[in-house]
Amino acid sequence: MTTSPSGSAPRVDVRGPRFVAWITTGVLVLVLITAAFSPGLAAILIGLQAVVFAIGALGGPAKHPYGRIYAALVAPRNGPTTETEPVPPLRFAQLLGFGFAAVSLLGFALGSSIVGAVFAGFALFAAFLNAAFGVCLGCQIYPLVARLRRPPAPAPN
């Protein structure tokens, strides 16, 4: 992870989050396949993925378990970074993934495999979109949410 000039938000190589999205896609496909014959095992898998999403949301790309795999095994073999993206939208995207995974886990845990599978499918759609096409849905939504968080400008006297 690098910091941008002039103290702006930290940035990361775009290849890292796409690598993370490919692993996430694989895990979520496994969740959906497993749900067909063992909802309990699917619940365990989506629970583990929810923990991974939570770590990514709280710690950012530098702490993300799949991001650490990328940094240790893949990044050293890549050429120099040519394109970067800011960290805050990536953390927000992980938070959205956590939300989908949490509802999926709740569905499986409460005996509604349909709810579990549908929300795992939502997370899978978002992860695959990022992995295959470089479109991060959470990153696209982030500016809208960030605008809502800003305090209103003080009224002129």
C-alpha positions in Angstrom: 0.0 0.0 0.0 1.2 3.5 -0.8 0.2 6.9 0.3 -0.6 9.5 -2.3 1.1 12.9 -2.4 -0.4 15.8 -0.4 -1.8 13.5 2.3 -4.7 12.1 0.4 -6.2 8.7 1.0 -3.8 5.7 0.7 -3.9 3.9 -2.6 -3.3 0.3 -3.7 -2.4 -1.4 -6.9 -5.6 -2.3 -8.7 -4.4 -5.9 -9.4 -4.6 -6.7 -5.6 -8.3 -6.1 -5.2 -9.0 -8.0 -8.4 -7.0 -11.0 -7.1 -9.0 -10.8 -3.9 -12.2 -10.7 -5.9 -11.2 -13.9 -7.8 -10.6 -15.8 -4.6 -13.8 -14.5 -3.2 -15.6 -15.6 -6.3 -14.3 -19.1 -5.9 -15.3 -19.3 -2.2 -18.8 -18.0 -3.0 -19.2 -20.5 -5.8 -18.2 -23.2 -3.4 -20.8 -21.9 -0.9 -23.5 -22.2 -3.5 -22.5 -25.6 -4.6 -22.3 -26.8 -1.0 -25.7 -25.3 -0.2 -27.3 -27.8 -2.6 -26.4 -30.8 -0.5 -25.3 -29.4 2.9 -26.7 -26.1 4.1 -24.8 -26.5 7.4 -21.5 -26.7 5.6 -22.5 -23.8 3.4 -23.2 -21.8 6.6 -19.8 -22.5 7.9 -18.2 -21.5 4.6 -20.2 -18.3 4.3 -19.4 -17.6 8.0 -15.7 -17.8 7.3 -16.1 -15.6 4.2 -18.0 -13.1 6.4 -15.0 -13.0 8.8 -12.7 -12.3 5.8 -15.0 -9.5 4.6 -15.0 -8.0 8.1 -11.2 -8.1 8.3 -11.1 -6.3 4.9 -13.7 -3.7 6.0 -11.9 -2.9 9.2 -8.3 -3.3 8.2 -8.3 -2.5 4.5 -6.4 -4.2 1.8 -3.2 -4.4 3.9 -4.8 -6.6 6.5 -7.2 -8.6 4.2 -6.3 -12.3 4.3 -6.5 -12.7 0.5 -4.7 -9.4 0.1 -1.9 -10.7 2.2 -1.6 -13.8 -0.1 -1.5 -11.4 -3.1 1.2 -9.3 -1.4 3.3 -12.3 -0.5 3.0 -14.5 -3.5 1.8 -12.6 -6.5 2.8 -8.9 -6.2 6.6 -9.7 -6.2 6.2 -11.4 -9.5 4.2 -8.6 -11.1 5.8 -5.6 -12.8 5.7 -2.2 -11.3 2.3 -0.7 -10.3 0.8 1.3 -13.2 -2.6 2.0 -11.8 -3.8 2.5 -8.3 -7.1 3.1 -6.5 -8.0 4.6 -3.2 -8.5 2.4 -0.1 -11.7 3.8 1.4 -14.0 2.6 -1.4 -12.4 -0.8 -1.2 -13.1 -1.0 2.5 -16.7 0.1 1.9 -17.0 -2.7 -0.7 -15.8 -5.2 1.8 -18.4 -3.9 4.3 -21.1 -4.5 1.7 -19.8 -8.0 1.1 -19.9 -8.5 4.9 -23.6 -7.4 4.9 -24.5 -9.9 2.1 -22.5 -12.7 3.8 -24.1 -12.0 7.2 -27.6 -12.1 5.8 -26.7 -15.3 3.9 -25.3 -16.9 7.1 -28.4 -15.9 9.0 -30.6 -17.5 6.2 -28.6 -20.8 6.4 -28.6 -20.7 10.2 -32.3 -20.2 10.5 -33.1 -23.0 8.0 -33.9 -20.8 5.0 -31.4 -22.1 2.4 -33.1 -20.0 -0.2 -32.3 -16.7 1.6 -28.8 -18.0 2.3 -28.2 -18.9 -1.4 -29.8 -15.7 -2.7 -27.6 -13.4 -0.6 -24.5 -15.5 -1.3 -25.4 -15.1 -4.9 -25.6 -11.3 -4.5 -22.1 -11.3 -3.1 -20.9 -13.6 -5.8 -22.3 -11.3 -8.5 -20.5 -8.3 -7.0 -17.2 -10.3 -6.6 -17.3 -11.7 -10.1 -18.1 -8.3 -11.6 -14.9 -6.9 -10.0 -12.8 -10.0 -10.8 -13.7 -10.4 -14.4 -14.4 -6.8 -15.5 -12.8 -4.6 -12.9 -16.1 -3.1 -11.9 -16.4 -2.7 -8.1 -20.0 -2.1 -7.2 -19.2 -1.1 -3.6 -16.6 1.4 -5.0 -19.3 2.8 -7.3 -21.7 3.3 -4.4 -19.1 4.7 -2.0 -19.2 8.3 -3.3 -22.9 8.5 -2.7 -22.6 7.2 0.8 -19.6 9.4 1.5 -21.6 12.5 0.5 -24.2 11.5 3.1 -21.6 11.3 5.8 -20.1 14.8 5.3 -21.3 17.3 7.9 -23.3 20.2 6.4 -21.5 23.4 5.7 -22.0 26.0 8.4 -24.5 28.7 7.6 -23.2 32.1 6.8 -23.6 34.7 9.6 
